[in-house]
Amino acid sequence: MKLKSLGTALTTAALIATALTGTVATAGTAAAATQPDCSSALTNVKPKATVNLRSQPKTSSTALGTWGKGQNGGICFGGSKPVTGGSYTACGKSSNKWYFGGPNSTSVEGWVPATCLPI
């Protein structure tokens, strides 16, 4: 996984958007995505079911890819608590807690429902 490169990519995207539009991204714009705390990570995490990797911690956000059931991956675990986001029902439970991560087999990362991860 390339969790540390995410911050650099988001900063670059914001700078490009500023250069193209002449405006600075604010919390209300798409360029100001929720930033995960990736100061530490958990590895060898296997989802209980196949989950979508989302661009933001809510089910209405763009699905960037999938993380297959039982497939090894990792999640950001800074502060050891999930992020509060949109409400959902997944893997037989309802919650609004999300983790950022993805499978080891691809470079795609995104927000996944905490109820589907064995943490």
N, C-alpha and C positions, 0 to 999 in steps of 0.2 A: 504494500500500500504506500501511497505517496501523500500521507496526511500533512506533512510539513510544507509541501509545495502548494497546498490549497490557498493559504494566506497570501503567498506571492502571486498566485494566479488572480485572486480576487482584487488585490491591490492594483495589479497591471490592468485588469479590466476596468476598474474605476478610473484610472489615469487616462486610458484610451477614451472612455466615455466622456471624460471632462474635456479632453483635447478636441473631440469631434463635435460636442454640443456646446462647449463653452460654459457648462454648468457643473456644479459640484454635486456628487451623489449625496443624498440625505437618507435618513432612516426610512423614509417613505418610498424610496425608489428601488427598482429591481437590483441595482448594483450593490445595494447595502444588504446582502444576504446575512442570515444568522451565522455567526462565527462560532464553531465548536472549540472547546478547550482541549487541545491535543497535546498538552504538556506531558501526558503519559497515555499509554495505550494497552488494551488487552488483546492478546493474540490467541489463535486457535479457538475462536468463537464460531459456533455452528448454529445457524438459525433453526428453530423448531419447524419452520415451514418456509417455502419460497416467499421472499418479501421484495417489494419494490424499493429501490434506492431513490429517495426524493430530493429535490433541490432545496426544499425548506421543510421544517418539521410539521407538516400538515398534509393530509391526504389530497387536498385540492392542488398541491404543487406538482410541478412536472416530474414524471418518472424518468430517471436518467438511465435506468437499467434494472436488473434483478440480481438477487443474491439467493442462490438455490439452497433448499433444505439440506442440512448436513454438510454444506460446503465450508471449508476452513476460511476464516477471514479475521479481521480485526476491527476494533472500535476505539475511538478517542475516549479516554477515561479520566481526563483531568478533573479533579474534584470528586471523582467516583460517584457522581450523580447524573442521571439523565436530564436532558433539557425539557422544559415544559413547552408544549406546542399545541397543535390542534388535537381535538378528541377523535378517537377511532375505536373500532372493535377489530381485533386481530388475534389470531391464535387462541380463540376462545375466551378472551378477556377484553374489557374496555379500559381505556386509559388515555392520558394525554402526554405521556412520557416518551421521549425519543433519544436514540443514540446516533452518532455519526460514524460511518464506517463502510465496509464493503468486503467482498471476497478477495482472497489472495490471487485468484486466477486472472483478474482484470485490474485495470487502473481506475475503473469507475467506482466512485464513492458517493455516498449520499446519506440522508436521514432515514433511519429504519425504526419501526415500532419496538419499543422496549419489551413489550409483552411477548415478542417472538424470539427474544434472545435469552439464553440460559444464564442470566446474571443474577 
